[in-house]
Amino acid sequence: MTRKAIFHPSERNCLSNVERPVESTTPEFRLLGHDCVYGAYPAPVIPVGVLNGILVAIYSDPTGVPALEPICETAVYVSHGPDLRKRLRSFDYRIHRLFAYNMSDIVSYPAIREREFLTEFLLSERSQATMPGLRTALEHYLSSGKRPLAIARSQAASRA
């Protein structure tokens, strides 16, 4: 399935009423879906949800800290159905990451266990369907500590 990436905040015509950065001091976040910036599954995905009434995408900065970016209300992303939302109800953007095996098989894992989670994934049979470029990026992250997820923001901007 081909689809357009979520809009990046640099598209000011879409975000005229959301010019300010989103404050992350409140836990009032509701996960609605995700964006797969890598274009194929399985892959780490960007959580999309509502924080303080604003639609946001949650990227990881180079140090792994969540970076909340307001996105356009008409942004295209994979919406999670009621069953998946129920399964992911304990997701907390401040301490968890999302990984999607496909559009509807999504798991949450603790950010502090990211290296362990990705190592286990790469050693599993499920990783065989991973795009070679993404697989290489994940292996590089595990060996060097340089986050492939940190580039997600620039990739989404270039695809919007």
NUBALUM-29227 format. One record per residue: residue number from 1; residue in one letter; x, y, z of N, C-alpha, C in turn. Coordinates in steps of 0.02 Angstrom, whole numbers, plus 50000, padded with zeros to 5 digits. Each point is the difference from the previous one (the first is absolute). Last residue first. Layout:
% residues N
+-----+--------+-------+-------+-------+-------+-------+-------+-------+-------+-------+
: num : residu :  n_xx :  n_yy :  n_zz : ca_xx : ca_yy : ca_zz :  c_xx :  c_yy :  c_zz :
+-----+--------+-------+-------+-------+-------+-------+-------+-------+-------+-------+
: NUM :      A :     X :     Y :     Z :     X :     Y :     Z :     X :     Y :     Z :
...
+-----+--------+-------+-------+-------+-------+-------+-------+-------+-------+-------+
END
This chain:
% residues 160
+-----+--------+-------+-------+-------+-------+-------+-------+-------+-------+-------+
: num : residu :  n_xx :  n_yy :  n_zz : ca_xx : ca_yy : ca_zz :  c_xx :  c_yy :  c_zz :
+-----+--------+-------+-------+-------+-------+-------+-------+-------+-------+-------+
: 160 :      A : 50346 : 50722 : 50134 : 49933 : 50033 : 50005 : 49983 : 50039 : 49939 :
: 159 :      R : 50211 : 49882 : 50048 : 49949 : 49961 : 49966 : 49932 : 50035 : 50000 :
: 158 :      S : 50196 : 50087 : 50112 : 50016 : 49996 : 49929 : 49947 : 49962 : 49960 :
: 157 :      A : 49982 : 50022 : 50236 : 49996 : 50066 : 49969 : 50013 : 49996 : 49925 :
: 156 :      A : 50026 : 49807 : 50132 : 49929 : 50017 : 49994 : 49992 : 50067 : 49965 :
: 155 :      Q : 50218 : 49931 : 50049 : 49971 : 49958 : 49949 : 49927 : 50018 : 49989 :
: 154 :      S : 50118 : 50106 : 50174 : 50019 : 50026 : 49935 : 49973 : 49958 : 49943 :
: 153 :      R : 49956 : 49927 : 50221 : 49971 : 50065 : 49990 : 50018 : 50028 : 49931 :
: 152 :      A : 50096 : 49794 : 50075 : 49930 : 49994 : 49979 : 49969 : 50068 : 49985 :
: 151 :      I : 50224 : 49937 : 50087 : 49993 : 50031 : 49935 : 49928 : 50000 : 49976 :
: 150 :      A : 50069 : 49900 : 50206 : 50011 : 50072 : 50005 : 49991 : 50034 : 49933 :
: 149 :      L : 49993 : 49761 : 50035 : 49936 : 50034 : 50010 : 50008 : 50075 : 50004 :
: 148 :      P : 50185 : 49849 : 49985 : 49968 : 50008 : 49935 : 49934 : 50037 : 50006 :
: 147 :      R : 50220 : 50016 : 50168 : 49930 : 49984 : 49993 : 49973 : 50009 : 49928 :
: 146 :      K : 50245 : 49933 : 50115 : 49971 : 50055 : 49961 : 49930 : 49981 : 49980 :
: 145 :      G : 50158 : 49855 : 50117 : 49961 : 50044 : 50044 : 49970 : 50059 : 49964 :
: 144 :      S : 50137 : 49799 : 49922 : 50031 : 50066 : 50009 : 49964 : 50045 : 50050 :
: 143 :      S : 49933 : 49771 : 49937 : 50073 : 49996 : 50007 : 50032 : 50067 : 50017 :
: 142 :      L : 49763 : 49978 : 49966 : 50019 : 49954 : 50054 : 50075 : 49997 : 50010 :
: 141 :      Y : 49912 : 50127 : 49819 : 49982 : 50030 : 50064 : 50023 : 49956 : 50058 :
: 140 :      H : 50025 : 49913 : 49785 : 50049 : 50054 : 50012 : 49985 : 50034 : 50067 :
: 139 :      E : 49847 : 49839 : 49926 : 50063 : 49968 : 50021 : 50054 : 50052 : 50015 :
: 138 :      L : 49797 : 50078 : 49912 : 49990 : 49975 : 50068 : 50063 : 49966 : 50026 :
: 137 :      A : 50002 : 50073 : 49777 : 49997 : 50058 : 50045 : 49991 : 49978 : 50072 :
: 136 :      T : 49991 : 49835 : 49832 : 50069 : 50025 : 50006 : 50001 : 50059 : 50049 :
: 135 :      R : 49790 : 49916 : 49944 : 50036 : 49950 : 50039 : 50072 : 50024 : 50014 :
: 134 :      L : 49871 : 50125 : 49854 : 49979 : 50011 : 50069 : 50036 : 49951 : 50046 :
: 133 :      G : 50037 : 49975 : 49770 : 50026 : 50065 : 50023 : 49982 : 50014 : 50072 :
: 132 :      P : 49911 : 49802 : 49892 : 50073 : 49997 : 50013 : 50029 : 50065 : 50027 :
: 131 :      M : 49744 : 49932 : 50049 : 50038 : 50027 : 49943 : 50074 : 49998 : 50017 :
: 130 :      T : 49838 : 49823 : 50118 : 50024 : 50070 : 50006 : 50038 : 50021 : 49938 :
: 129 :      A : 49906 : 49778 : 50061 : 49963 : 50041 : 49953 : 50022 : 50073 : 50000 :
: 128 :      Q : 50091 : 49835 : 50151 : 50019 : 49982 : 49931 : 49964 : 50042 : 49948 :
: 127 :      S : 49970 : 49997 : 50247 : 50042 : 50053 : 49970 : 50018 : 49985 : 49928 :
: 126 :      R : 49877 : 49849 : 50145 : 49958 : 50055 : 49976 : 50041 : 50055 : 49966 :
: 125 :      E : 50099 : 49809 : 50112 : 49978 : 49986 : 49931 : 49959 : 50057 : 49972 :
: 124 :      S : 50182 : 50059 : 50190 : 49940 : 49960 : 49992 : 49983 : 49987 : 49927 :
: 123 :      L : 50180 : 50140 : 50092 : 50017 : 49929 : 50005 : 49940 : 49954 : 49987 :
: 122 :      L : 49979 : 50239 : 50005 : 50045 : 49983 : 49944 : 50020 : 49926 : 50001 :
: 121 :      F : 49866 : 50085 : 50180 : 49964 : 50001 : 49937 : 50044 : 49977 : 49943 :
: 120 :      E : 50098 : 50026 : 50211 : 49957 : 49941 : 49999 : 49961 : 49997 : 49934 :
: 119 :      T : 50128 : 50191 : 50034 : 50044 : 49942 : 49992 : 49959 : 49936 : 49995 :
: 118 :      L : 49887 : 50200 : 50048 : 50020 : 49997 : 49930 : 50047 : 49941 : 49987 :
: 117 :      F : 49931 : 50039 : 50224 : 49942 : 49984 : 49959 : 50021 : 49991 : 49927 :
: 116 :      E : 50163 : 50075 : 50152 : 49983 : 49930 : 50012 : 49942 : 49978 : 49955 :
: 115 :      R : 50059 : 50227 : 49997 : 50054 : 49960 : 49971 : 49986 : 49925 : 50007 :
: 114 :      E : 49847 : 50152 : 50104 : 49999 : 50003 : 49927 : 50053 : 49956 : 49968 :
: 113 :      R : 49923 : 50051 : 50239 : 50016 : 49933 : 49974 : 50004 : 49999 : 49924 :
: 112 :      I : 49941 : 50196 : 50121 : 50064 : 49981 : 50030 : 50021 : 49930 : 49979 :
: 111 :      A : 49788 : 50088 : 49934 : 50055 : 50033 : 49964 : 50068 : 49979 : 50029 :
: 110 :      P : 49780 : 49841 : 50012 : 50033 : 50054 : 50037 : 50060 : 50028 : 49962 :
: 109 :      Y : 49790 : 49900 : 49865 : 50053 : 49974 : 50042 : 50034 : 50058 : 50036 :
: 108 :      S : 49769 : 49913 : 49837 : 50032 : 50053 : 50038 : 50055 : 49968 : 50041 :
: 107 :      V : 49869 : 49922 : 49758 : 50018 : 49987 : 50070 : 50034 : 50062 : 50028 :
: 106 :      I : 49827 : 49910 : 49780 : 50044 : 50051 : 50029 : 50015 : 49981 : 50073 :
: 105 :      D : 49870 : 49922 : 49768 : 50035 : 49963 : 50052 : 50055 : 50045 : 50027 :
: 104 :      S : 49862 : 50067 : 49815 : 49956 : 49989 : 50058 : 50031 : 49959 : 50056 :
: 103 :      M : 50112 : 50064 : 49789 : 49959 : 50058 : 50016 : 49958 : 49991 : 50063 :
: 102 :      N : 50216 : 49856 : 50000 : 49960 : 50018 : 49941 : 49954 : 50057 : 50022 :
: 101 :      Y : 50167 : 49945 : 50141 : 50016 : 49943 : 49958 : 49961 : 50005 : 49935 :
: 100 :      A : 50082 : 50199 : 50178 : 49945 : 49969 : 49963 : 50027 : 49943 : 49957 :
:  99 :      F : 50059 : 50160 : 50235 : 50028 : 49961 : 49946 : 49942 : 49964 : 49966 :
:  98 :      L : 50053 : 50219 : 50191 : 49956 : 49954 : 49963 : 50038 : 49966 : 49945 :
:  97 :      R : 50064 : 50112 : 50260 : 50006 : 50006 : 49928 : 49950 : 49951 : 49969 :
:  96 :      H : 50026 : 50130 : 50262 : 49991 : 49944 : 49954 : 50016 : 50019 : 49928 :
:  95 :      I : 49999 : 50151 : 50196 : 50042 : 49943 : 50019 : 49995 : 49940 : 49953 :
:  94 :      R : 49882 : 50215 : 49974 : 50061 : 50021 : 50036 : 50047 : 49942 : 50014 :
:  93 :      Y : 49779 : 49979 : 49899 : 50050 : 50024 : 49953 : 50065 : 50019 : 50034 :
:  92 :      D : 49821 : 49813 : 50070 : 50018 : 50066 : 50026 : 50058 : 50026 : 49957 :
:  91 :      F : 49799 : 49788 : 50004 : 50055 : 50034 : 49966 : 50009 : 50070 : 50029 :
:  90 :      S : 49828 : 49830 : 50054 : 50051 : 50018 : 50049 : 50060 : 50036 : 49968 :
:  89 :      R : 49813 : 49915 : 49870 : 49976 : 50053 : 50045 : 50052 : 50021 : 50052 :
:  88 :      L : 49989 : 49833 : 49803 : 50054 : 50048 : 50011 : 49981 : 50055 : 50050 :
:  87 :      R : 49845 : 49826 : 49938 : 50063 : 49964 : 50014 : 50057 : 50048 : 50018 :
:  86 :      K : 49795 : 50092 : 49929 : 49992 : 49969 : 50066 : 50064 : 49964 : 50021 :
:  85 :      R : 49989 : 50090 : 49784 : 50005 : 50055 : 50050 : 49994 : 49971 : 50071 :
:  84 :      L : 49964 : 49852 : 49823 : 50071 : 50017 : 50006 : 50010 : 50056 : 50051 :
:  83 :      D : 49779 : 49937 : 49951 : 50035 : 49944 : 50033 : 50074 : 50016 : 50010 :
:  82 :      P : 49861 : 50159 : 49881 : 49985 : 49995 : 50072 : 50038 : 49944 : 50035 :
:  81 :      G : 50118 : 50095 : 49780 : 49931 : 49983 : 50016 : 49991 : 49992 : 50075 :
:  80 :      H : 50183 : 50159 : 49866 : 49992 : 49938 : 50037 : 49926 : 49988 : 50016 :
:  79 :      S : 50125 : 50138 : 49789 : 49958 : 50006 : 50059 : 49992 : 49931 : 50033 :
:  78 :      V : 50190 : 50119 : 49837 : 49963 : 49938 : 50010 : 49963 : 50007 : 50066 :
:  77 :      Y : 50050 : 50218 : 49850 : 50038 : 49953 : 50040 : 49957 : 49937 : 50008 :
:  76 :      V : 50002 : 50270 : 49887 : 49985 : 49930 : 49986 : 50047 : 49956 : 50041 :
:  75 :      A : 49898 : 50263 : 50039 : 50058 : 49957 : 49986 : 49976 : 49928 : 49990 :
:  74 :      T : 49876 : 50210 : 50056 : 49983 : 49958 : 49942 : 50058 : 49954 : 49982 :
:  73 :      E : 50017 : 50158 : 50179 : 49941 : 49959 : 50016 : 49981 : 49954 : 49942 :
:  72 :      C : 50256 : 50083 : 50039 : 49938 : 50024 : 49971 : 49942 : 49952 : 50018 :
:  71 :      I : 50212 : 50013 : 50165 : 49989 : 49985 : 49929 : 49930 : 50022 : 49980 :
:  70 :      P : 50208 : 50037 : 50207 : 49931 : 50006 : 49978 : 49995 : 49984 : 49925 :
:  69 :      E : 50186 : 49900 : 50169 : 49991 : 50046 : 49944 : 49926 : 50005 : 49982 :
:  68 :      L : 50188 : 49907 : 50205 : 49930 : 50007 : 49978 : 49995 : 50053 : 49947 :
:  67 :      A : 50194 : 49829 : 50102 : 49994 : 50067 : 49972 : 49930 : 50004 : 49970 :
:  66 :      P : 50149 : 49833 : 50188 : 49942 : 50012 : 49957 : 49997 : 50073 : 49978 :
:  65 :      V : 50234 : 49877 : 50053 : 49948 : 50036 : 50036 : 49941 : 50012 : 49952 :
:  64 :      G : 50217 : 49900 : 49944 : 49947 : 49954 : 50019 : 49943 : 50033 : 50038 :
:  63 :      T : 50202 : 50098 : 49892 : 50016 : 49971 : 50065 : 49946 : 49951 : 50025 :
:  62 :      P : 49980 : 50124 : 49791 : 50060 : 49957 : 49997 : 50019 : 49968 : 50066 :
:  61 :      D : 49744 : 50053 : 49975 : 50057 : 50041 : 49981 : 50062 : 49955 : 50002 :
:  60 :      S : 49745 : 49921 : 49947 : 50054 : 49996 : 50049 : 50056 : 50045 : 49976 :
:  59 :      Y : 49722 : 50023 : 49956 : 50064 : 49977 : 49974 : 50047 : 49990 : 50058 :
:  58 :      I : 49726 : 50028 : 49962 : 50052 : 49997 : 50051 : 50062 : 49967 : 49971 :
:  57 :      A : 49768 : 50151 : 49919 : 50041 : 49942 : 49985 : 50057 : 50001 : 50050 :
:  56 :      V : 49740 : 50118 : 50017 : 50073 : 50001 : 50000 : 50028 : 49934 : 49975 :
:  55 :      L : 49763 : 50172 : 50037 : 50025 : 49939 : 49968 : 50076 : 50005 : 49995 :
:  54 :      I : 49847 : 50122 : 50191 : 50038 : 50011 : 49939 : 50024 : 49933 : 49973 :
:  53 :      G : 49882 : 50037 : 50213 : 49956 : 50019 : 49945 : 50034 : 50013 : 49934 :
:  52 :      N : 50118 : 49922 : 50197 : 49970 : 50065 : 50015 : 49957 : 50026 : 49942 :
:  51 :      L : 50108 : 49804 : 49915 : 50027 : 50024 : 50063 : 49973 : 50070 : 50011 :
:  50 :      V : 49962 : 49766 : 49832 : 49977 : 50066 : 50021 : 50029 : 50016 : 50068 :
:  49 :      G : 50108 : 49834 : 49797 : 49945 : 50004 : 50048 : 49982 : 50072 : 50015 :
:  48 :      V : 50184 : 49806 : 49874 : 49959 : 50059 : 49984 : 49942 : 50001 : 50049 :
:  47 :      P : 50264 : 49871 : 49970 : 49933 : 50007 : 50030 : 49967 : 50065 : 49979 :
:  46 :      I : 50185 : 49858 : 49859 : 49992 : 50063 : 50036 : 49929 : 50003 : 50029 :
:  45 :      V : 50158 : 49772 : 49944 : 49952 : 50048 : 49974 : 49994 : 50060 : 50046 :
:  44 :      P : 50171 : 49772 : 49922 : 49981 : 50047 : 50053 : 49952 : 50051 : 49968 :
:  43 :      A : 49999 : 49766 : 49878 : 50042 : 50059 : 50010 : 49980 : 50038 : 50063 :
:  42 :      P : 49943 : 49775 : 49803 : 50001 : 50026 : 50069 : 50049 : 50058 : 50007 :
:  41 :      Y : 49883 : 50042 : 49812 : 50001 : 49965 : 50065 : 50039 : 49935 : 49992 :
:  40 :      A : 50002 : 50256 : 49865 : 49984 : 49928 : 49999 : 50005 : 49972 : 50070 :
:  39 :      G : 50043 : 50235 : 49948 : 49963 : 49979 : 49941 : 49982 : 49927 : 49995 :
:  38 :      Y : 50111 : 50159 : 50168 : 50045 : 49959 : 49960 : 49964 : 49971 : 49939 :
:  37 :      V : 49892 : 50130 : 50172 : 50041 : 50043 : 49957 : 50047 : 49960 : 49956 :
:  36 :      C : 49765 : 49961 : 50127 : 50057 : 49958 : 49984 : 50044 : 50039 : 49950 :
:  35 :      D : 49809 : 50071 : 50197 : 50025 : 50011 : 49933 : 50062 : 49957 : 49991 :
:  34 :      H : 49765 : 49989 : 50171 : 50071 : 50005 : 49989 : 50015 : 50018 : 49927 :
:  33 :      G : 49786 : 50022 : 50204 : 50027 : 49960 : 49946 : 50075 : 50007 : 49995 :
:  32 :      L : 49859 : 50091 : 50179 : 49950 : 49988 : 49947 : 50024 : 49954 : 49945 :
:  31 :      L : 50046 : 50079 : 50279 : 50028 : 49970 : 49940 : 49945 : 49984 : 49951 :
:  30 :      R : 50017 : 50188 : 50199 : 49958 : 49945 : 49977 : 50027 : 49975 : 49933 :
:  29 :      F : 50077 : 50157 : 50235 : 50013 : 49980 : 49931 : 49955 : 49940 : 49984 :
:  28 :      E : 50058 : 50160 : 50209 : 49936 : 49993 : 49964 : 50012 : 49986 : 49926 :
:  27 :      P : 50158 : 50047 : 50194 : 49993 : 49932 : 49974 : 49937 : 49989 : 49959 :
:  26 :      T : 50161 : 50229 : 50035 : 49939 : 49967 : 50022 : 49995 : 49930 : 49971 :
:  25 :      T : 50179 : 50155 : 49950 : 49998 : 49994 : 50073 : 49938 : 49965 : 50026 :
:  24 :      S : 50093 : 50072 : 49771 : 49996 : 49930 : 50018 : 49996 : 49989 : 50075 :
:  23 :      E : 49937 : 50199 : 49798 : 50029 : 49987 : 50065 : 49991 : 49926 : 50017 :
:  22 :      V : 50021 : 50117 : 49752 : 49954 : 49965 : 50045 : 50037 : 49987 : 50066 :
:  21 :      P : 50045 : 50213 : 49829 : 50021 : 49931 : 50014 : 49950 : 49969 : 50049 :
:  20 :      R : 49909 : 50190 : 49835 : 50041 : 49993 : 50059 : 50022 : 49927 : 50009 :
:  19 :      E : 49850 : 50077 : 49826 : 50067 : 50025 : 49988 : 50047 : 49989 : 50059 :
:  18 :      V : 49756 : 49941 : 49913 : 50043 : 49961 : 50044 : 50073 : 50020 : 49989 :
:  17 :      N : 49812 : 50083 : 49872 : 49976 : 50008 : 50068 : 50042 : 49960 : 50050 :
:  16 :      S : 50049 : 49998 : 49765 : 49998 : 50070 : 50020 : 49976 : 50010 : 50072 :
:  15 :      L : 50060 : 49802 : 49842 : 50007 : 50004 : 50072 : 49996 : 50071 : 50027 :
:  14 :      C : 49990 : 49934 : 49765 : 49958 : 49950 : 50032 : 49998 : 50009 : 50076 :
:  13 :      N : 50136 : 50136 : 49863 : 49932 : 50012 : 49978 : 49952 : 49951 : 50034 :
:  12 :      R : 50239 : 49985 : 50034 : 49964 : 50048 : 50041 : 49928 : 50012 : 49977 :
:  11 :      E : 50191 : 49812 : 49984 : 49946 : 50019 : 49955 : 49952 : 50046 : 50038 :
:  10 :      S : 50184 : 49899 : 50109 : 50024 : 50054 : 49957 : 49946 : 50022 : 49950 :
:   9 :      P : 49978 : 49811 : 50157 : 49980 : 50067 : 50023 : 50025 : 50057 : 49957 :
:   8 :      H : 49948 : 49756 : 49893 : 50050 : 50027 : 50046 : 49980 : 50071 : 50020 :
:   7 :      F : 49845 : 49780 : 49917 : 50026 : 50066 : 49984 : 50049 : 50022 : 50053 :
:   6 :      I : 49963 : 49740 : 49935 : 49968 : 50053 : 50039 : 50031 : 50066 : 49981 :
:   5 :      A : 50010 : 49818 : 49810 : 50024 : 50007 : 50070 : 49961 : 50055 : 50035 :
:   4 :      K : 49896 : 49853 : 49796 : 50039 : 50059 : 50013 : 50020 : 50002 : 50073 :
:   3 :      R : 49957 : 49769 : 49858 : 49964 : 50055 : 50032 : 50048 : 50056 : 50014 :
:   2 :      T : 49960 : 49733 : 49884 : 50038 : 50062 : 49996 : 49958 : 50055 : 50033 :
:   1 :      M : 50011 : 49718 : 50018 : 49958 : 50059 : 50000 : 50044 : 50062 : 50000 :
+-----+--------+-------+-------+-------+-------+-------+-------+-------+-------+-------+
END
